[in-house]
Amino acid sequence: MAEDGLTFDRLEWEARARFYLDTAQHWRLSNRVGYRRNRDTTGGFFDYDRWRWRGEIRYEREMVTLNATLSYSRYDYSEQRGDSTRELRAKGWWRGGLQFRWTLSEKASWLLTYEHEFSDSNLRVDSYRGNHISLSYDREF
């Protein structure tokens, strides 16, 4: 009996490394690298290969946590075309961010976040830049 609908076969792996930069363990550095092979079962329109990397440096002390992150993902599509009908669709995606957390108590903190996103693709509708700033108050009840 034939299957109806769209399904995917995925192969994915990821490697992570995390270590402290000082003996007091206030500074932490972490990196991740990964790969995904995505294949659909109905003709390949959604087939792609994705490579990604993410790096983070973090400083943590009694009441303060600072984070800086940078990540990159690269998508290469097997069947989809870019705006030029000869080129296969490709996308590079960057994201960077800064985060500051001020802990007031065990159950309350302020969080200030800034993120910048940049997508570069040979498909115009998939290319953009964006910024996001947020301030939040976290309270556990």
LOMI-981439 format. One record per residue: x, y, z of N, C-alpha, C, O in turn. Coordinates in nm, 3 decimals, padded with zeros to 5 digits, always signed. Atoms other than C-alpha are relative to their C-alpha. Example, Ala and Ser with C-alpha at 12.3 -4.5 7.8 and 13.67 -1.06 7.14 Angstrom:
       nc1       nc2       nc3      cac1      cac2      cac3       cc1       cc2       cc3       oc1       oc2       oc3
   +00.089   -00.119   +00.000   +01.230   -00.450   +00.780   +00.090   +00.120   +00.000   +00.194   +00.118   +00.066
   -00.082   -00.119   -00.006   +01.367   -00.106   +00.714   -00.077   +00.109   +00.073   -00.026   +00.220   +00.090
***
This chain:
       nc1       nc2       nc3      cac1      cac2      cac3       cc1       cc2       cc3       oc1       oc2       oc3
   +00.084   -00.118   +00.000   +00.000   +00.000   +00.000   +00.089   +00.125   +00.000   +00.182   +00.134   +00.080
   -00.080   -00.123   +00.012   +00.142   +00.340   -00.099   -00.031   +00.096   +00.114   -00.145   +00.108   +00.159
   +00.018   -00.100   -00.105   +00.199   +00.605   +00.166   -00.055   +00.129   -00.058   -00.015   +00.171   -00.166
   +00.051   -00.131   +00.039   +00.003   +00.926   +00.140   +00.067   +00.106   +00.084   +00.096   +00.084   +00.201
   -00.055   -00.113   -00.076   +00.150   +01.260   +00.240   +00.151   +00.009   -00.008   +00.220   -00.079   -00.059
   -00.141   -00.033   +00.002   +00.488   +01.412   +00.283   +00.068   -00.049   +00.126   +00.022   -00.019   +00.237
   -00.081   +00.042   -00.114   +00.744   +01.245   +00.509   +00.146   +00.028   -00.032   +00.183   +00.051   -00.147
   -00.140   -00.037   +00.015   +01.114   +01.309   +00.568   +00.090   -00.108   +00.058   +00.057   -00.172   +00.157
   -00.109   +00.081   -00.054   +01.428   +01.103   +00.616   +00.110   +00.098   +00.037   +00.152   +00.180   -00.044
   -00.103   -00.093   -00.047   +01.687   +01.285   +00.825   +00.118   -00.075   +00.061   +00.102   -00.171   +00.135
   -00.124   +00.043   -00.063   +02.045   +01.215   +00.914   +00.059   +00.125   +00.063   +00.075   +00.227   -00.004
   -00.048   -00.119   -00.067   +02.184   +01.453   +01.174   +00.103   -00.039   +00.105   +00.090   -00.141   +00.173
   -00.099   +00.017   -00.106   +02.489   +01.480   +01.398   +00.042   +00.136   +00.051   +00.028   +00.237   -00.018
   -00.047   -00.123   -00.061   +02.628   +01.741   +01.633   +00.111   -00.033   +00.098   +00.104   -00.132   +00.171
   -00.109   +00.014   -00.096   +02.952   +01.778   +01.830   +00.004   +00.128   +00.083   -00.014   +00.238   +00.031
   -00.005   -00.115   -00.092   +02.986   +02.004   +02.134   +00.128   -00.005   +00.083   +00.178   -00.112   +00.119
   -00.114   -00.013   -00.091   +03.278   +02.130   +02.337   -00.027   +00.119   +00.091   -00.070   +00.225   +00.045
   +00.022   -00.108   -00.097   +03.253   +02.339   +02.653   +00.109   -00.008   +00.106   +00.137   -00.115   +00.160
   -00.102   -00.002   -00.104   +03.524   +02.447   +02.892   +00.007   +00.137   +00.064   -00.037   +00.237   +00.008
   -00.015   -00.123   -00.076   +03.603   +02.710   +03.152   +00.136   +00.062   -00.028   +00.235   -00.009   -00.048
   -00.123   -00.072   +00.031   +03.865   +02.976   +03.091   +00.077   +00.043   +00.125   +00.191   +00.089   +00.114
   -00.067   -00.038   -00.125   +03.948   +03.041   +03.458   -00.030   -00.103   +00.108   -00.127   -00.178   +00.097
   +00.018   +00.100   -00.106   +03.982   +02.833   +03.774   -00.124   +00.026   +00.085   -00.180   -00.067   +00.142
   +00.121   -00.032   -00.077   +03.694   +03.017   +03.947   -00.127   -00.035   -00.078   -00.237   -00.027   -00.023
   +00.110   +00.038   +00.089   +03.471   +02.907   +03.655   -00.103   +00.111   -00.021   -00.223   +00.086   -00.026
   +00.087   -00.112   +00.035   +03.330   +03.252   +03.589   -00.014   +00.013   -00.152   -00.121   +00.049   -00.201
   +00.001   -00.011   +00.146   +03.422   +03.246   +03.217   -00.011   -00.138   -00.062   +00.065   -00.229   -00.030
   +00.021   +00.128   +00.068   +03.291   +02.965   +02.997   -00.008   +00.022   -00.150   -00.072   +00.117   -00.197
   +00.003   -00.004   +00.146   +03.344   +02.905   +02.626   -00.061   -00.130   -00.049   -00.025   -00.238   -00.002
   +00.059   +00.121   +00.057   +03.130   +02.664   +02.425   -00.015   +00.015   -00.150   -00.038   +00.125   -00.202
   +00.013   +00.006   +00.146   +03.115   +02.561   +02.059   -00.081   -00.123   -00.037   -00.073   -00.227   +00.028
   +00.074   +00.113   +00.056   +02.882   +02.340   +01.859   +00.016   +00.003   -00.151   +00.017   +00.111   -00.211
   -00.003   +00.011   +00.145   +02.914   +02.218   +01.504   -00.091   -00.118   -00.036   -00.093   -00.220   +00.033
   +00.094   +00.106   +00.035   +02.654   +02.008   +01.324   -00.031   -00.004   -00.148   +00.000   +00.088   -00.223
   +00.039   +00.024   +00.139   +02.522   +01.870   +00.999   -00.138   -00.067   -00.001   -00.168   -00.150   +00.085
   +00.128   +00.069   +00.022   +02.173   +01.770   +00.878   -00.018   -00.026   -00.149   +00.000   +00.063   -00.232
   +00.039   +00.038   +00.136   +02.081   +01.584   +00.562   -00.149   -00.029   +00.004   -00.191   -00.124   +00.070
   +00.146   +00.014   -00.001   +01.706   +01.622   +00.497   -00.045   -00.044   -00.140   -00.009   +00.019   -00.240
   +00.054   +00.049   +00.128   +01.530   +01.423   +00.223   -00.149   -00.026   +00.016   -00.193   -00.089   +00.113
   +00.143   +00.030   -00.005   +01.159   +01.415   +00.147   -00.029   -00.121   -00.088   +00.053   -00.159   -00.173
   +00.034   +00.125   +00.069   +00.982   +01.109   +00.011   -00.092   +00.021   -00.119   -00.147   -00.076   -00.173
   +00.096   -00.025   +00.109   +00.775   +01.281   -00.258   +00.061   +00.079   -00.115   -00.009   +00.159   -00.177
   -00.056   -00.065   +00.118   +01.019   +01.405   -00.521   +00.119   +00.089   +00.026   +00.183   +00.133   -00.069
   -00.122   -00.072   -00.030   +01.291   +01.596   -00.341   -00.008   +00.150   +00.009   +00.096   +00.214   +00.024
   +00.008   -00.146   -00.004   +01.157   +01.952   -00.336   +00.056   +00.055   +00.131   +00.115   +00.163   +00.132
   -00.045   -00.047   -00.131   +01.240   +01.983   +00.036   +00.135   -00.059   +00.041   +00.172   -00.052   +00.158
   -00.132   +00.056   -00.030   +01.581   +01.810   +00.013   +00.102   +00.112   +00.022   +00.110   +00.206   -00.057
   -00.109   -00.096   -00.024   +01.868   +02.008   +00.166   +00.107   -00.062   +00.089   +00.083   -00.161   +00.158
   -00.109   +00.029   -00.092   +02.202   +01.978   +00.343   +00.026   +00.128   +00.079   +00.033   +00.237   +00.022
   -00.024   -00.117   -00.084   +02.267   +02.210   +00.637   +00.121   -00.025   +00.089   +00.129   -00.126   +00.160
   -00.112   -00.004   -00.093   +02.593   +02.283   +00.815   -00.023   +00.116   +00.095   -00.073   +00.220   +00.054
   +00.016   -00.112   -00.092   +02.590   +02.493   +01.130   +00.109   -00.001   +00.106   +00.166   -00.104   +00.141
   -00.098   -00.021   -00.106   +02.824   +02.634   +01.392   -00.058   +00.103   +00.096   -00.126   +00.197   +00.054
   +00.042   -00.098   -00.100   +02.752   +02.818   +01.717   +00.109   +00.011   +00.106   +00.156   -00.090   +00.158
   -00.097   -00.026   -00.104   +02.997   +02.978   +01.958   -00.060   +00.091   +00.106   -00.142   +00.178   +00.076
   +00.052   -00.080   -00.110   +02.925   +03.129   +02.297   +00.110   +00.024   +00.103   +00.187   -00.067   +00.135
   -00.084   -00.030   -00.116   +03.125   +03.303   +02.566   -00.092   +00.056   +00.108   -00.181   +00.138   +00.082
   +00.091   -00.035   -00.109   +02.965   +03.348   +02.906   +00.081   +00.036   +00.124   +00.180   -00.030   +00.158
   -00.058   -00.040   -00.127   +03.060   +03.531   +03.223   -00.111   -00.006   +00.104   -00.219   +00.050   +00.085
   +00.102   +00.014   -00.104   +02.874   +03.442   +03.541   +00.062   +00.025   +00.137   +00.165   -00.031   +00.172
   -00.040   -00.033   -00.136   +02.910   +03.586   +03.888   -00.126   -00.002   +00.086   -00.233   -00.033   +00.032
   +00.113   +00.016   -00.093   +02.677   +03.598   +04.193   -00.132   +00.050   -00.058   -00.228   -00.027   -00.068
   +00.127   -00.058   +00.044   +02.410   +03.834   +04.053   -00.004   +00.034   -00.148   -00.108   +00.078   -00.198
   -00.009   -00.046   +00.137   +02.525   +03.895   +03.697   +00.043   -00.113   -00.093   +00.134   -00.190   -00.061
   -00.041   +00.092   +00.106   +02.542   +03.681   +03.382   +00.002   +00.077   -00.131   -00.095   +00.143   -00.167
   -00.015   -00.060   +00.133   +02.671   +03.809   +03.048   +00.025   -00.111   -00.100   +00.106   -00.200   -00.076
   -00.016   +00.099   +00.107   +02.642   +03.605   +02.727   +00.023   +00.072   -00.133   -00.039   +00.174   -00.160
   -00.016   -00.044   +00.139   +02.770   +03.668   +02.374   +00.000   -00.124   -00.086   +00.074   -00.219   -00.060
   +00.010   +00.116   +00.088   +02.677   +03.428   +02.096   +00.013   +00.043   -00.145   -00.021   +00.155   -00.183
   -00.008   -00.018   +00.144   +02.749   +03.397   +01.726   -00.024   -00.135   -00.064   +00.034   -00.235   -00.022
   +00.027   +00.127   +00.067   +02.611   +03.132   +01.493   -00.011   +00.022   -00.151   -00.044   +00.131   -00.198
   +00.010   -00.001   +00.145   +02.618   +03.048   +01.123   -00.058   -00.133   -00.046   -00.019   -00.239   +00.002
   +00.057   +00.119   +00.063   +02.408   +02.803   +00.921   +00.007   +00.017   -00.151   -00.014   +00.127   -00.203
   -00.006   -00.001   +00.147   +02.449   +02.713   +00.554   -00.093   -00.110   -00.051   -00.078   -00.227   -00.017
   +00.095   +00.092   +00.060   +02.163   +02.552   +00.359   +00.028   -00.010   -00.150   +00.040   +00.092   -00.218
   -00.012   +00.026   +00.144   +02.214   +02.395   +00.015   -00.112   -00.095   -00.040   -00.120   -00.208   +00.009
   +00.117   +00.076   +00.041   +01.897   +02.271   -00.156   +00.031   -00.082   -00.125   +00.104   -00.036   -00.213
   -00.028   +00.091   +00.111   +01.901   +01.978   -00.400   -00.089   +00.024   -00.122   -00.047   -00.001   -00.235
   +00.095   -00.016   +00.111   +01.595   +02.067   -00.612   -00.049   +00.143   -00.019   -00.075   +00.184   -00.132
   +00.054   -00.136   +00.010   +01.477   +02.422   -00.533   +00.100   +00.091   -00.071   +00.221   +00.075   -00.058
   -00.083   -00.095   +00.075   +01.606   +02.702   -00.753   -00.005   +00.137   +00.064   -00.103   +00.174   +00.129
   -00.002   -00.139   -00.043   +01.711   +03.055   -00.666   -00.074   +00.085   -00.101   -00.146   +00.033   -00.186
   +00.067   -00.090   +00.094   +01.588   +03.361   -00.851   +00.048   -00.023   -00.144   -00.029   -00.006   -00.238
   -00.050   +00.041   +00.131   +01.811   +03.259   -01.141   -00.037   -00.148   -00.015   -00.001   -00.228   +00.071
   +00.050   +00.138   +00.013   +01.655   +02.937   -01.273   +00.112   -00.102   -00.018   +00.087   -00.222   -00.010
   -00.112   +00.094   +00.016   +02.001   +02.786   -01.331   +00.065   -00.038   +00.131   +00.121   -00.147   +00.142
   -00.067   +00.026   -00.127   +02.127   +02.807   -00.972   -00.091   -00.072   +00.098   -00.209   -00.038   +00.110
   +00.075   +00.062   -00.109   +02.016   +02.575   -00.696   -00.005   +00.097   +00.118   +00.088   +00.175   +00.140
   +00.019   -00.091   -00.114   +01.883   +02.758   -00.391   +00.106   -00.026   +00.108   +00.136   -00.141   +00.140
   -00.097   +00.007   -00.108   +02.141   +02.833   -00.121   -00.028   +00.115   +00.096   -00.076   +00.221   +00.056
   +00.027   -00.102   -00.101   +02.117   +03.028   +00.204   +00.108   -00.005   +00.107   +00.140   -00.112   +00.159
   -00.090   -00.015   -00.114   +02.370   +03.154   +00.457   -00.072   +00.085   +00.104   -00.131   +00.188   +00.070
   +00.077   -00.067   -00.104   +02.227   +03.265   +00.791   +00.089   +00.024   +00.120   +00.140   -00.070   +00.181
   -00.079   -00.042   -00.117   +02.413   +03.458   +01.063   -00.091   +00.052   +00.110   -00.192   +00.117   +00.082
   +00.071   -00.057   -00.114   +02.287   +03.539   +01.411   +00.102   +00.028   +00.111   +00.185   -00.057   +00.143
   -00.087   -00.037   -00.112   +02.467   +03.723   +01.690   -00.084   +00.062   +00.109   -00.188   +00.123   +00.082
   +00.080   -00.054   -00.109   +02.347   +03.823   +02.031   +00.082   +00.030   +00.124   +00.188   -00.028   +00.149
   -00.054   -00.035   -00.131   +02.429   +03.980   +02.364   -00.113   -00.009   +00.101   -00.226   +00.031   +00.072
   +00.102   +00.014   -00.103   +02.244   +03.907   +02.685   +00.059   +00.035   +00.136   +00.171   -00.007   +00.169
   -00.039   -00.038   -00.135   +02.266   +04.056   +03.033   -00.113   -00.039   +00.095   -00.228   +00.001   +00.076
   +00.098   +00.039   -00.101   +02.088   +03.898   +03.331   +00.047   +00.049   +00.136   +00.160   +00.024   +00.178
   -00.026   -00.048   -00.135   +02.072   +04.066   +03.669   -00.095   -00.075   +00.093   -00.216   -00.055   +00.087
   +00.080   +00.083   -00.090   +01.951   +03.824   +03.935   -00.025   +00.077   +00.129   +00.068   +00.116   +00.199
   +00.040   -00.073   -00.120   +01.758   +03.995   +04.214   -00.013   -00.092   +00.120   +00.023   -00.055   +00.232
   +00.017   +00.101   -00.105   +01.677   +03.682   +04.414   -00.005   -00.136   -00.067   +00.013   -00.148   -00.188
   +00.009   +00.135   +00.055   +01.638   +03.308   +04.371   -00.116   -00.013   -00.100   -00.113   -00.099   -00.188
   +00.119   +00.012   +00.083   +01.301   +03.368   +04.201   -00.027   +00.121   -00.090   -00.132   +00.126   -00.154
   +00.027   -00.120   +00.079   +01.338   +03.706   +04.026   +00.128   +00.051   -00.067   +00.236   +00.048   -00.008
   -00.114   -00.057   +00.072   +01.565   +03.861   +03.763   -00.048   +00.090   -00.114   -00.160   +00.078   -00.163
   +00.020   -00.082   +00.119   +01.586   +04.122   +03.489   +00.087   -00.056   -00.111   +00.196   -00.108   -00.086
   -00.072   +00.054   +00.115   +01.695   +04.021   +03.140   -00.006   +00.101   -00.114   -00.114   +00.141   -00.157
   -00.011   -00.090   +00.114   +01.817   +04.253   +02.862   +00.069   -00.077   -00.112   +00.177   -00.133   -00.093
   -00.051   +00.079   +00.112   +01.874   +04.094   +02.519   +00.002   +00.082   -00.128   -00.090   +00.158   -00.156
   -00.010   -00.056   +00.135   +01.993   +04.217   +02.180   +00.042   -00.111   -00.095   +00.136   -00.185   -00.067
   -00.036   +00.099   +00.102   +02.000   +03.994   +01.868   -00.002   +00.067   -00.138   -00.087   +00.150   -00.167
   -00.003   -00.044   +00.140   +02.096   +04.065   +01.509   +00.002   -00.126   -00.087   +00.075   -00.221   -00.060
   +00.013   +00.113   +00.090   +02.003   +03.828   +01.227   +00.024   +00.048   -00.143   -00.019   +00.157   -00.180
   -00.030   -00.035   +00.138   +02.125   +03.830   +00.867   -00.013   -00.127   -00.084   +00.058   -00.225   -00.061
   +00.019   +00.113   +00.090   +02.004   +03.593   +00.595   +00.038   +00.043   -00.140   -00.016   +00.141   -00.193
   -00.046   -00.028   +00.136   +02.179   +03.592   +00.258   -00.032   -00.122   -00.086   +00.021   -00.231   -00.064
   +00.046   +00.110   +00.082   +02.014   +03.380   -00.009   -00.005   +00.042   -00.146   -00.015   +00.161   -00.176
   +00.019   -00.032   +00.142   +01.997   +03.358   -00.386   -00.149   -00.002   -00.037   -00.183   -00.001   -00.155
   +00.145   -00.017   +00.016   +01.617   +03.370   -00.340   -00.036   +00.128   +00.075   -00.030   +00.134   +00.197
   +00.020   -00.133   -00.059   +01.524   +03.735   -00.281   -00.092   +00.000   +00.122   -00.065   +00.069   +00.220
   +00.097   +00.000   -00.109   +01.227   +03.659   -00.056   +00.059   -00.058   +00.129   +00.001   -00.041   +00.237
   -00.063   +00.065   -00.115   +01.462   +03.468   +00.179   +00.121   +00.078   +00.051   +00.193   +00.028   +00.138
   -00.112   -00.084   -00.045   +01.720   +03.750   +00.223   -00.053   +00.114   +00.086   -00.145   +00.185   +00.045
   +00.049   -00.105   -00.089   +01.674   +03.986   +00.516   +00.104   +00.029   +00.108   +00.200   -00.046   +00.125
   -00.075   -00.037   -00.120   +01.833   +04.160   +00.816   -00.102   +00.036   +00.107   -00.207   +00.094   +00.076
   +00.093   -00.034   -00.107   +01.668   +04.197   +01.152   +00.072   +00.023   +00.131   +00.177   -00.035   +00.157
   -00.051   -00.029   -00.134   +01.733   +04.336   +01.499   -00.113   -00.019   +00.100   -00.230   +00.011   +00.072
   +00.100   +00.022   -00.104   +01.556   +04.247   +01.819   +00.060   +00.041   +00.134   +00.168   -00.006   +00.172
   -00.041   -00.042   -00.133   +01.589   +04.417   +02.157   -00.115   -00.028   +00.095   -00.231   +00.003   +00.065
   +00.107   +00.027   -00.097   +01.398   +04.303   +02.462   +00.050   +00.021   +00.143   +00.167   -00.001   +00.174
   -00.023   -00.014   -00.143   +01.381   +04.381   +02.831   -00.113   -00.074   +00.070   -00.231   -00.048   +00.044
   +00.106   +00.076   -00.068   +01.197   +04.140   +03.056   +00.032   -00.017   +00.148   +00.148   -00.010   +00.190
   -00.011   +00.027   -00.142   +01.135   +04.074   +03.421   -00.053   -00.141   +00.021   -00.169   -00.169   -00.010
   +00.039   +00.139   -00.026   +01.126   +03.707   +03.521   -00.028   -00.017   +00.148   +00.053   +00.019   +00.233
   +00.039   +00.021   -00.138   +00.942   +03.613   +03.837   -00.064   -00.137   +00.011   -00.159   -00.167   -00.061
   +00.058   +00.132   -00.024   +00.869   +03.263   +03.961   -00.093   +00.010   +00.120   -00.056   +00.065   +00.223
   +00.098   -00.004   -00.107   +00.556   +03.223   +04.174   -00.019   -00.137   +00.063   -00.098   -00.152   +00.156
***
